Amino acid sequence: MSDERTAICDGLRAHFVPLSMKPLPQPILFKVAHMKVEGNYAAFEGMPVFKDGKSACDGYMPDMDYSALLKRVANGWKVIVDLSRSDVPSPEELKAIRAKLPADFPAGVLTDFWRGRLKP
């Protein structure tokens, strides 16, 4: 695993672990479905799994698609927009998400689903 991918996953853990519903019995890793970096920004989609790689985080982490936009900061990566959800966003939610995006956020890191919904 690359140092950059590890740093991005560390930023994701810092954001998502506090959302756990009860203490985690072991550290989590991420099963990555999408991770793309452009400059100082990244997009992620995937699922948390326990470090043993065999166990899903059912009953410990919310059951939803995990998706986040991150920015490189001095000490690693930080989630700047949490797109995680279990449903399709409403027009009002999309407007609020667009307002959170930095002006220089590259649409090229987004999945097709989010690129189509977040363009102005």
Phi, psi and omega in degrees: 000138182286158177299322181293316178297318178299316180295321177296315179296326175297318176296321177295317178299317180300328180275315189273327182302320178298345178276356182299148184276342176201165182305135181282135182284346178201164179298159177252152170241174178240129171275107189274124173263328181207128172212121180221137181241137173218113182062235182264016181233154178213157173234145182223141166220138179171193183229143173283142173224156177290156185303332179294348177075353183259337189250129171287167182267026180305132179085350179247320181243149178305143181273097181199172172281126180268123183213135182209153172250135185234158176231140176289130177238177186306322185248022178143227181233145181229136175291125178254336175216123177265113181261007183298139183191169177243005180214177178278135182291145177284166177302324179293318177296318179298319178298317179294321178296314179304322182293334180279340184287133174299149182302329183264015180293127183279120179298338182296342179275345184284153171289165179303320180305309184282326179299318180293334182264337185259357177291143184297000000 
